[in-house]
Amino acid sequence: MTGQQTLANHDAGSAVTPRPDPKARSIRVWDLPLRICHWSLAGTVVAAVITGKLGGAWMALHGKAGLAIVGLLVFRLAWGVVGTTHARFASFAPTPAKLRAYVRGHWRGVGHNPLGALSVFALLAALGLQAGSGLFSYDDIAFSGPLYGAVSQAAAGRLTAVHRLSSYAVIALVILHVLAIAFYVRVKRHNLIKPMLTGWKQVSYGEPASRGGAWALLAAVLLASAAVYGLTSDLPASRSAATVASRAPSW
């Protein structure tokens, strides 16, 4: 084999398996509270969608999943303000300048990229609308949200319609989110799943996340717990069939 052939084979092999970046190092990107919140939210959203579609006796579990989503969303919003570096919304807010830099290949960062940040904010907004409207909705049979009695019959009907319609937006965004992750793993060779499982990521630039303060974590947990407790202490999530039927619109 000639030297040129050896060099050509070496280059071909390099095209398939690129050499590791000598500057790459492993840093902590996603903290444990954020990862627990992320995967818990994923699980409860799947549970809420499935039980909501099944209906009937599954609606009690659907309501509990919805309350869990409310608590997790409150925690995520709080942690997005007082959490570690890359968990804070200010660190990855998708500004026009960041989006332009990302499209042109000039963006550098270790957390959410600008397009990923758009996905995060869209999912949080859709889940907020879905969970928030669910607190006032009912199923025409024997189940109603914990705040169903706090609004008028007409308002409850409108919010129930919003709750049902927004579920399709949540499903579509979740599917888009999963497809985007698959695209990054298969095409761009960026494993986005492992860092969200372990918290660590191989990078050649950027700084690791700051350590989360214990008081900040406690405050976020207490705020989320207070939100769920406030929804379940005085206003029961399930009411009798007669109560729901008596207030249901007659359309």
C-alpha distance (Angstrom), angle and dihedral (degrees) to the residues before:
residue distance angle dihedral
M1 . . .
T2 3.81 . .
G3 3.77 124.9 .
Q4 3.79 90.1 -111.5
Q5 3.81 91.3 53.3
T6 3.78 90.7 48.9
L7 3.80 90.5 50.2
A8 3.82 91.1 47.5
N9 3.80 92.0 50.8
H10 3.79 90.1 47.4
D11 3.82 90.9 51.7
A12 3.81 91.5 47.3
G13 3.76 90.6 51.3
S14 3.78 90.3 48.4
A15 3.81 89.7 54.0
V16 3.78 89.9 57.4
T17 3.79 98.4 39.2
P18 3.81 111.0 25.3
R19 3.76 118.0 -150.9
P20 3.81 115.2 -100.4
D21 3.77 115.4 -99.6
P22 3.83 106.6 -102.4
K23 3.80 89.2 -150.6
A24 3.80 94.2 53.9
R25 3.76 118.1 114.1
S26 3.78 135.1 174.4
I27 3.80 115.5 -107.9
R28 3.78 135.2 173.4
V29 3.81 109.1 -105.0
W30 3.82 108.7 157.9
D31 3.80 119.0 42.9
L32 3.81 123.3 -138.9
P33 3.84 97.3 -107.4
L34 3.80 90.3 52.8
R35 3.81 92.5 48.8
I36 3.80 92.2 48.4
C37 3.80 89.9 49.3
H38 3.81 92.3 47.4
W39 3.79 96.9 51.9
S40 3.81 93.6 38.5
L41 3.79 89.4 52.8
A42 3.79 90.7 49.3
G43 3.79 91.4 51.4
T44 3.79 95.9 46.1
V45 3.81 92.5 46.9
V46 3.81 90.4 53.6
A47 3.81 90.0 47.3
A48 3.81 91.9 48.2
V49 3.80 93.2 49.6
I50 3.81 94.2 47.7
T51 3.81 96.1 44.9
G52 3.80 91.2 44.0
K53 3.80 91.0 54.9
L54 3.81 91.9 45.9
G55 3.81 92.8 49.9
G56 3.78 121.8 172.3
A57 3.79 114.1 73.9
W58 3.80 89.4 -0.1
M59 3.81 91.4 69.4
A60 3.81 92.3 84.0
L61 3.80 89.1 59.8
H62 3.80 89.2 42.5
G63 3.81 89.5 57.6
K64 3.81 92.0 49.5
A65 3.79 90.9 49.7
G66 3.80 88.9 50.5
L67 3.80 91.8 52.6
A68 3.80 89.7 49.0
I69 3.80 89.0 52.2
V70 3.81 90.0 51.8
G71 3.80 90.5 52.4
L72 3.80 93.2 46.8
L73 3.80 91.9 48.0
V74 3.80 91.5 50.9
F75 3.80 89.7 49.8
R76 3.82 92.0 48.2
L77 3.80 92.0 49.5
A78 3.80 91.1 49.6
W79 3.81 92.5 44.4
G80 3.78 88.7 49.6
V81 3.80 87.2 64.5
V82 3.82 104.8 34.9
G83 3.83 101.7 21.3
T84 3.78 132.4 100.5
T85 3.81 124.0 -58.0
H86 3.81 102.5 -84.7
A87 3.81 94.0 34.5
R88 3.80 92.2 62.6
F89 3.78 116.1 98.0
A90 3.79 91.2 -137.5
S91 3.81 90.3 62.8
F92 3.81 95.8 58.9
A93 3.81 105.8 21.6
P94 3.85 104.3 146.0
T95 3.81 101.9 -121.1
P96 3.85 119.9 -180.0
A97 3.80 89.8 -109.1
K98 3.81 92.2 53.9
L99 3.81 91.5 46.8
R100 3.81 91.8 51.2
A101 3.79 91.2 48.1
Y102 3.80 91.3 49.4
V103 3.81 93.9 49.4
R104 3.82 89.8 49.7
G105 3.79 92.1 47.6
H106 3.81 94.8 -113.4
W107 3.80 99.3 109.7
R108 3.79 116.6 111.4
G109 3.77 123.1 -171.8
V110 3.79 143.1 123.0
G111 3.81 101.1 -141.5
H112 3.79 128.3 55.8
N113 3.79 112.8 -21.9
P114 3.84 114.8 -131.7
L115 3.82 94.3 -96.3
G116 3.79 90.9 46.3
A117 3.79 88.5 49.4
L118 3.80 90.0 55.2
S119 3.79 88.2 53.2
V120 3.81 91.4 50.0
F121 3.79 93.9 50.5
A122 3.81 92.3 43.9
L123 3.81 91.4 51.4
L124 3.81 93.0 47.2
A125 3.81 90.9 49.0
A126 3.81 93.3 47.4
L127 3.79 92.7 46.6
G128 3.79 90.4 46.9
L129 3.81 90.7 53.3
Q130 3.79 91.7 44.5
A131 3.79 96.2 47.6
G132 3.79 94.1 38.5
S133 3.80 94.6 52.2
G134 3.81 89.7 44.0
L135 3.79 90.2 62.8
F136 3.83 88.9 67.4
S137 3.80 100.3 35.3
Y138 3.82 134.4 98.3
D139 3.81 137.4 -164.4
D140 3.84 100.4 -132.7
I141 3.83 90.7 -114.0
A142 3.81 121.0 61.1
F143 3.79 109.1 -40.3
S144 3.78 133.3 81.8
G145 3.77 136.8 164.9
P146 3.81 120.5 -96.9
L147 3.83 92.5 -104.2
Y148 3.80 96.2 43.1
G149 3.79 92.3 111.4
A150 3.80 93.4 49.2
V151 3.83 94.9 74.1
S152 3.77 136.3 48.1
Q153 3.77 123.2 -86.9
A154 3.80 91.6 -107.3
A155 3.80 93.1 49.0
A156 3.81 91.1 49.0
G157 3.79 89.5 52.2
R158 3.80 92.5 51.3
L159 3.79 92.7 46.7
T160 3.80 90.6 48.7
A161 3.81 89.0 55.0
V162 3.81 90.2 48.7
H163 3.80 89.8 49.6
R164 3.78 92.6 53.1
L165 3.81 95.4 44.7
S166 3.80 95.5 44.3
S167 3.80 90.4 56.5
Y168 3.81 87.8 73.4
A169 3.79 90.4 54.0
V170 3.80 90.3 51.4
I171 3.81 91.8 49.4
A172 3.82 91.5 47.9
L173 3.81 92.7 49.4
V174 3.80 92.3 47.4
I175 3.81 91.0 51.2
L176 3.82 90.3 47.5
H177 3.81 89.5 48.8
V178 3.81 92.2 52.5
L179 3.82 92.4 45.9
A180 3.80 90.7 50.6
I181 3.81 90.6 52.3
A182 3.82 90.4 49.0
F183 3.81 89.9 49.8
Y184 3.80 92.1 52.7
V185 3.80 91.9 47.2
R186 3.81 97.9 45.1
V187 3.81 103.3 31.5
K188 3.80 108.2 23.5
R189 3.82 94.4 32.1
H190 3.80 92.2 -130.9
N191 3.78 112.0 138.2
L192 3.80 104.8 -147.4
I193 3.80 94.7 168.9
K194 3.81 100.4 62.1
P195 3.84 95.3 56.2
M196 3.81 89.9 50.4
L197 3.81 88.6 52.5
T198 3.80 100.1 42.2
G199 3.80 102.2 20.0
W200 3.82 91.5 -129.3
K201 3.80 127.9 109.7
Q202 3.81 135.2 -176.4
V203 3.83 109.3 -124.7
S204 3.78 138.1 158.9
Y205 3.81 94.5 -151.3
G206 3.79 140.0 24.2
E207 3.76 134.4 60.0
P208 3.82 129.3 -87.3
A209 3.76 119.9 -105.1
S210 3.76 118.2 -87.4
R211 3.77 117.9 -110.4
G212 3.78 114.2 -92.4
G213 3.77 116.0 -116.2
A214 3.80 117.0 -118.7
W215 3.81 91.7 -135.2
A216 3.82 91.2 50.9
L217 3.80 91.0 51.0
L218 3.80 91.8 46.8
A219 3.79 91.1 50.1
A220 3.82 92.3 50.4
V221 3.82 92.4 47.9
L222 3.80 92.7 47.4
L223 3.79 91.5 48.4
A224 3.81 91.8 51.6
S225 3.81 91.7 45.2
A226 3.80 91.5 49.3
A227 3.80 90.8 52.0
V228 3.80 92.9 53.3
Y229 3.81 93.8 41.2
G230 3.79 91.6 50.2
L231 3.80 89.9 54.5
T232 3.79 95.4 48.6
S233 3.81 105.9 34.9
D234 3.80 103.1 69.9
L235 3.80 105.3 10.7
P236 3.83 114.0 54.9
A237 3.79 115.7 -139.4
S238 3.81 93.2 -138.4
R239 3.77 125.5 51.3
S240 3.76 133.5 -179.0
A241 3.78 119.8 -80.7
A242 3.80 89.5 -115.8
T243 3.81 92.4 55.4
V244 3.80 93.6 50.3
A245 3.78 93.8 42.9
S246 3.78 92.5 49.6
R247 3.82 91.5 59.3
A248 3.79 99.6 34.9
P249 3.83 116.8 114.4
S250 3.77 114.6 -104.6
W251 3.82 97.5 -131.4
